[in-house]
Amino acid sequence: MIQMKVIITEHARKRLRDIRQDKITVADIVNAAGGLPGRIPTATRFRGFFAKSGRVFDIVAKDIPGGRLVITIIGK
């Protein structure tokens, strides 16, 4: 299986510093976004990922020519 390049926006990186996204790492996001099957032509919310810390989160992602763009992260 070919691993897709995952690009995390500056907005999403900034959200990781918020208390609601506490204990969610960049590696958690890359694993979640990279594991999504198929092509995502428009920004879509994907729910129910688990960080290694056990924190549940959602991501909003879409595919662009350079890879998979993670637009934002929503911690639960």
N, CA, C and O atoms as a GROMACS GRO file, in nm:
protein
  304
    1MET      N    1   0.084  -0.119   0.000
    1MET     CA    2   0.000   0.000   0.000
    1MET      C    3   0.088   0.124   0.000
    1MET      O    4   0.182   0.133   0.079
    2ILE      N    5   0.060   0.218  -0.086
    2ILE     CA    6   0.136   0.342  -0.096
    2ILE      C    7   0.082   0.443   0.005
    2ILE      O    8  -0.038   0.469   0.010
    3GLN      N    9   0.173   0.499   0.086
    3GLN     CA   10   0.133   0.599   0.185
    3GLN      C   11   0.118   0.735   0.116
    3GLN      O   12   0.211   0.781   0.050
    4MET      N   13   0.003   0.798   0.132
    4MET     CA   14  -0.021   0.929   0.073
    4MET      C   15   0.047   1.036   0.158
    4MET      O   16   0.050   1.026   0.280
    5LYS      N   17   0.102   1.138   0.093
    5LYS     CA   18   0.162   1.249   0.166
    5LYS      C   19   0.051   1.328   0.234
    5LYS      O   20  -0.048   1.365   0.172
    6VAL      N   21   0.069   1.354   0.363
    6VAL     CA   22  -0.030   1.428   0.442
    6VAL      C   23   0.026   1.566   0.472
    6VAL      O   24   0.135   1.579   0.527
    7ILE      N   25  -0.050   1.669   0.436
    7ILE     CA   26  -0.011   1.809   0.458
    7ILE      C   27  -0.106   1.866   0.563
    7ILE      O   28  -0.228   1.861   0.547
    8ILE      N   29  -0.050   1.920   0.671
    8ILE     CA   30  -0.131   1.976   0.779
    8ILE      C   31  -0.124   2.128   0.771
    8ILE      O   32  -0.015   2.185   0.776
    9THR      N   33  -0.239   2.193   0.760
    9THR     CA   34  -0.241   2.339   0.748
    9THR      C   35  -0.193   2.404   0.877
    9THR      O   36  -0.194   2.344   0.984
   10GLU      N   37  -0.151   2.528   0.864
   10GLU     CA   38  -0.108   2.605   0.980
   10GLU      C   39  -0.224   2.620   1.080
   10GLU      O   40  -0.203   2.617   1.201
   11HIS      N   41  -0.345   2.636   1.028
   11HIS     CA   42  -0.462   2.645   1.114
   11HIS      C   43  -0.476   2.518   1.200
   11HIS      O   44  -0.501   2.527   1.320
   12ALA      N   45  -0.461   2.403   1.137
   12ALA     CA   46  -0.473   2.277   1.211
   12ALA      C   47  -0.362   2.264   1.315
   12ALA      O   48  -0.388   2.218   1.426
   13ARG      N   49  -0.240   2.304   1.281
   13ARG     CA   50  -0.129   2.298   1.377
   13ARG      C   51  -0.156   2.389   1.496
   13ARG      O   52  -0.125   2.354   1.610
   14LYS      N   53  -0.215   2.505   1.469
   14LYS     CA   54  -0.248   2.599   1.577
   14LYS      C   55  -0.356   2.539   1.668
   14LYS      O   56  -0.351   2.556   1.789
   15ARG      N   57  -0.452   2.469   1.608
   15ARG     CA   58  -0.559   2.406   1.687
   15ARG      C   59  -0.504   2.301   1.782
   15ARG      O   60  -0.562   2.277   1.888
   16LEU      N   61  -0.394   2.237   1.746
   16LEU     CA   62  -0.335   2.136   1.834
   16LEU      C   63  -0.290   2.194   1.967
   16LEU      O   64  -0.277   2.121   2.065
   17ARG      N   65  -0.266   2.324   1.972
   17ARG     CA   66  -0.224   2.389   2.096
   17ARG      C   67  -0.342   2.425   2.186
   17ARG      O   68  -0.322   2.462   2.302
   18ASP      N   69  -0.465   2.414   2.135
   18ASP     CA   70  -0.584   2.443   2.216
   18ASP      C   71  -0.608   2.329   2.315
   18ASP      O   72  -0.570   2.215   2.291
   19ILE      N   73  -0.672   2.363   2.426
   19ILE     CA   74  -0.700   2.265   2.531
   19ILE      C   75  -0.790   2.152   2.481
   19ILE      O   76  -0.777   2.037   2.525
   20ARG      N   77  -0.881   2.182   2.390
   20ARG     CA   78  -0.974   2.081   2.340
   20ARG      C   79  -0.903   1.971   2.259
   20ARG      O   80  -0.951   1.858   2.251
   21GLN      N   81  -0.788   2.006   2.201
   21GLN     CA   82  -0.711   1.910   2.123
   21GLN      C   83  -0.589   1.859   2.201
   21GLN      O   84  -0.497   1.803   2.141
   22ASP      N   85  -0.588   1.878   2.333
   22ASP     CA   86  -0.476   1.836   2.416
   22ASP      C   87  -0.448   1.687   2.398
   22ASP      O   88  -0.542   1.607   2.393
   23LYS      N   89  -0.323   1.650   2.389
   23LYS     CA   90  -0.276   1.511   2.377
   23LYS      C   91  -0.304   1.448   2.240
   23LYS      O   92  -0.298   1.326   2.227
   24ILE      N   93  -0.334   1.529   2.139
   24ILE     CA   94  -0.343   1.480   2.001
   24ILE      C   95  -0.215   1.527   1.932
   24ILE      O   96  -0.183   1.646   1.934
   25THR      N   97  -0.142   1.434   1.873
   25THR     CA   98  -0.012   1.468   1.813
   25THR      C   99  -0.022   1.474   1.660
   25THR      O  100  -0.119   1.428   1.600
   26VAL      N  101   0.082   1.531   1.601
   26VAL     CA  102   0.091   1.534   1.455
   26VAL      C  103   0.092   1.392   1.400
   26VAL      O  104   0.031   1.364   1.297
   27ALA      N  105   0.161   1.302   1.468
   27ALA     CA  106   0.165   1.162   1.424
   27ALA      C  107   0.025   1.100   1.423
   27ALA      O  108  -0.008   1.023   1.332
   28ASP      N  109  -0.056   1.132   1.522
   28ASP     CA  110  -0.195   1.082   1.526
   28ASP      C  111  -0.272   1.129   1.403
   28ASP      O  112  -0.347   1.053   1.342
   29ILE      N  113  -0.252   1.256   1.367
   29ILE     CA  114  -0.323   1.313   1.252
   29ILE      C  115  -0.276   1.249   1.122
   29ILE      O  116  -0.357   1.215   1.036
   30VAL      N  117  -0.144   1.233   1.107
   30VAL     CA  118  -0.088   1.172   0.986
   30VAL      C  119  -0.140   1.030   0.971
   30VAL      O  120  -0.177   0.988   0.861
   31ASN      N  121  -0.145   0.954   1.080
   31ASN     CA  122  -0.196   0.817   1.074
   31ASN      C  123  -0.343   0.814   1.036
   31ASN      O  124  -0.385   0.731   0.955
   32ALA      N  125  -0.422   0.904   1.093
   32ALA     CA  126  -0.565   0.908   1.064
   32ALA      C  127  -0.590   0.946   0.918
   32ALA      O  128  -0.664   0.878   0.847
   33ALA      N  129  -0.528   1.055   0.874
   33ALA     CA  130  -0.551   1.103   0.737
   33ALA      C  131  -0.493   1.008   0.633
   33ALA      O  132  -0.554   0.986   0.528
   34GLY      N  133  -0.378   0.951   0.662
   34GLY     CA  134  -0.315   0.858   0.569
   34GLY      C  135  -0.391   0.728   0.554
   34GLY      O  136  -0.380   0.660   0.452
   35GLY      N  137  -0.469   0.693   0.655
   35GLY     CA  138  -0.545   0.568   0.651
   35GLY      C  139  -0.681   0.578   0.585
   35GLY      O  140  -0.750   0.478   0.570
   36LEU      N  141  -0.719   0.698   0.545
   36LEU     CA  142  -0.849   0.715   0.479
   36LEU      C  143  -0.842   0.659   0.337
   36LEU      O  144  -0.754   0.699   0.260
   37PRO      N  145  -0.931   0.568   0.302
   37PRO     CA  146  -0.926   0.509   0.168
   37PRO      C  147  -0.988   0.600   0.062
   37PRO      O  148  -1.070   0.687   0.092
   38GLY      N  149  -0.948   0.579  -0.061
   38GLY     CA  150  -1.010   0.648  -0.173
   38GLY      C  151  -0.964   0.791  -0.190
   38GLY      O  152  -0.865   0.835  -0.130
   39ARG      N  153  -1.037   0.863  -0.272
   39ARG     CA  154  -1.006   1.002  -0.305
   39ARG      C  155  -1.110   1.090  -0.239
   39ARG      O  156  -1.228   1.055  -0.233
   40ILE      N  157  -1.066   1.207  -0.189
   40ILE     CA  158  -1.156   1.300  -0.120
   40ILE      C  159  -1.155   1.431  -0.199
   40ILE      O  160  -1.069   1.516  -0.176
   41PRO      N  161  -1.249   1.449  -0.293
   41PRO     CA  162  -1.244   1.566  -0.381
   41PRO      C  163  -1.286   1.697  -0.313
   41PRO      O  164  -1.242   1.804  -0.355
   42THR      N  165  -1.370   1.690  -0.210
   42THR     CA  166  -1.413   1.812  -0.140
   42THR      C  167  -1.386   1.795   0.010
   42THR      O  168  -1.376   1.683   0.060
   43ALA      N  169  -1.375   1.907   0.079
   43ALA     CA  170  -1.348   1.904   0.223
   43ALA      C  171  -1.458   1.823   0.293
   43ALA      O  172  -1.577   1.853   0.280
   44THR      N  173  -1.417   1.722   0.366
   44THR     CA  174  -1.510   1.630   0.430
   44THR      C  175  -1.466   1.604   0.572
   44THR      O  176  -1.346   1.590   0.600
   45ARG      N  177  -1.562   1.597   0.663
   45ARG     CA  178  -1.532   1.567   0.804
   45ARG      C  179  -1.538   1.416   0.826
   45ARG      O  180  -1.634   1.349   0.789
   46PHE      N  181  -1.433   1.365   0.886
   46PHE     CA  182  -1.424   1.223   0.921
   46PHE      C  183  -1.419   1.214   1.072
   46PHE      O  184  -1.340   1.282   1.138
   47ARG      N  185  -1.503   1.129   1.128
   47ARG     CA  186  -1.523   1.125   1.273
   47ARG      C  187  -1.469   0.998   1.337
   47ARG      O  188  -1.456   0.893   1.273
   48GLY      N  189  -1.437   1.012   1.466
   48GLY     CA  190  -1.410   0.896   1.549
   48GLY      C  191  -1.271   0.838   1.546
   48GLY      O  192  -1.255   0.716   1.560
   49PHE      N  193  -1.168   0.920   1.528
   49PHE     CA  194  -1.031   0.871   1.535
   49PHE      C  195  -0.984   0.875   1.680
   49PHE      O  196  -1.031   0.956   1.759
   50PHE      N  197  -0.891   0.786   1.714
   50PHE     CA  198  -0.836   0.781   1.849
   50PHE      C  199  -0.688   0.814   1.844
   50PHE      O  200  -0.612   0.752   1.770
   51ALA      N  201  -0.647   0.912   1.925
   51ALA     CA  202  -0.505   0.942   1.941
   51ALA      C  203  -0.444   0.833   2.028
   51ALA      O  204  -0.516   0.760   2.097
   52LYS      N  205  -0.312   0.822   2.026
   52LYS     CA  206  -0.245   0.723   2.112
   52LYS      C  207  -0.276   0.747   2.259
   52LYS      O  208  -0.273   0.654   2.340
   53SER      N  209  -0.305   0.872   2.293
   53SER     CA  210  -0.338   0.907   2.432
   53SER      C  211  -0.479   0.862   2.470
   53SER      O  212  -0.516   0.864   2.587
   54GLY      N  213  -0.559   0.819   2.370
   54GLY     CA  214  -0.696   0.778   2.395
   54GLY      C  215  -0.797   0.886   2.363
   54GLY      O  216  -0.918   0.862   2.368
   55ARG      N  217  -0.749   1.005   2.331
   55ARG     CA  218  -0.838   1.118   2.298
   55ARG      C  219  -0.906   1.093   2.164
   55ARG      O  220  -0.841   1.051   2.068
   56VAL      N  221  -1.036   1.119   2.156
   56VAL     CA  222  -1.111   1.103   2.032
   56VAL      C  223  -1.110   1.236   1.957
   56VAL      O  224  -1.122   1.342   2.018
   57PHE      N  225  -1.094   1.229   1.825
   57PHE     CA  226  -1.093   1.351   1.745
   57PHE      C  227  -1.148   1.326   1.606
   57PHE      O  228  -1.154   1.212   1.559
   58ASP      N  229  -1.189   1.435   1.542
   58ASP     CA  230  -1.234   1.434   1.402
   58ASP      C  231  -1.134   1.514   1.322
   58ASP      O  232  -1.064   1.600   1.375
   59ILE      N  233  -1.128   1.486   1.192
   59ILE     CA  234  -1.046   1.569   1.102
   59ILE      C  235  -1.131   1.612   0.983
   59ILE      O  236  -1.226   1.544   0.945
   60VAL      N  237  -1.096   1.726   0.926
   60VAL     CA  238  -1.155   1.771   0.801
   60VAL      C  239  -1.041   1.769   0.700
   60VAL      O  240  -0.939   1.835   0.720
   61ALA      N  241  -1.060   1.694   0.592
   61ALA     CA  242  -0.952   1.676   0.494
   61ALA      C  243  -1.006   1.677   0.352
   61ALA      O  244  -1.126   1.657   0.329
   62LYS      N  245  -0.916   1.700   0.257
   62LYS     CA  246  -0.948   1.688   0.115
   62LYS      C  247  -0.819   1.659   0.040
   62LYS      O  248  -0.710   1.690   0.088
   63ASP      N  249  -0.832   1.602  -0.077
   63ASP     CA  250  -0.714   1.572  -0.158
   63ASP      C  251  -0.684   1.689  -0.250
   63ASP      O  252  -0.774   1.747  -0.312
   64ILE      N  253  -0.556   1.723  -0.259
   64ILE     CA  254  -0.507   1.825  -0.351
   64ILE      C  255  -0.395   1.760  -0.432
   64ILE      O  256  -0.351   1.650  -0.397
   65PRO      N  257  -0.348   1.823  -0.539
   65PRO     CA  258  -0.244   1.760  -0.621
   65PRO      C  259  -0.118   1.720  -0.542
   65PRO      O  260  -0.051   1.624  -0.579
   66GLY      N  261  -0.085   1.792  -0.434
   66GLY     CA  262   0.035   1.761  -0.357
   66GLY      C  263   0.018   1.653  -0.253
   66GLY      O  264   0.117   1.610  -0.193
   67GLY      N  265  -0.104   1.608  -0.228
   67GLY     CA  266  -0.129   1.505  -0.127
   67GLY      C  267  -0.263   1.524  -0.060
   67GLY      O  268  -0.356   1.579  -0.119
   68ARG      N  269  -0.272   1.479   0.064
   68ARG     CA  270  -0.397   1.494   0.140
   68ARG      C  271  -0.382   1.610   0.238
   68ARG      O  272  -0.294   1.610   0.324
   69LEU      N  273  -0.468   1.709   0.224
   69LEU     CA  274  -0.463   1.830   0.306
   69LEU      C  275  -0.556   1.814   0.426
   69LEU      O  276  -0.676   1.792   0.409
   70VAL      N  277  -0.500   1.826   0.546
   70VAL     CA  278  -0.580   1.825   0.669
   70VAL      C  279  -0.608   1.970   0.703
   70VAL      O  280  -0.516   2.046   0.736
   71ILE      N  281  -0.734   2.009   0.696
   71ILE     CA  282  -0.774   2.148   0.712
   71ILE      C  283  -0.789   2.184   0.860
   71ILE      O  284  -0.745   2.291   0.902
   72THR      N  285  -0.850   2.097   0.938
   72THR     CA  286  -0.865   2.125   1.081
   72THR      C  287  -0.883   1.996   1.158
   72THR      O  288  -0.910   1.890   1.102
   73ILE      N  289  -0.868   2.009   1.290
   73ILE     CA  290  -0.884   1.898   1.383
   73ILE      C  291  -0.986   1.941   1.487
   73ILE      O  292  -0.981   2.054   1.536
   74ILE      N  293  -1.077   1.852   1.522
   74ILE     CA  294  -1.178   1.881   1.624
   74ILE      C  295  -1.166   1.776   1.734
   74ILE      O  296  -1.198   1.660   1.712
   75GLY      N  297  -1.120   1.817   1.850
   75GLY     CA  298  -1.108   1.726   1.964
   75GLY      C  299  -1.243   1.707   2.032
   75GLY      O  300  -1.327   1.796   2.027
   76LYS      N  301  -1.262   1.593   2.093
   76LYS     CA  302  -1.388   1.563   2.164
   76LYS      C  303  -1.365   1.567   2.313
   76LYS      O  304  -1.457   1.544   2.390
   0.00000   0.00000   0.00000
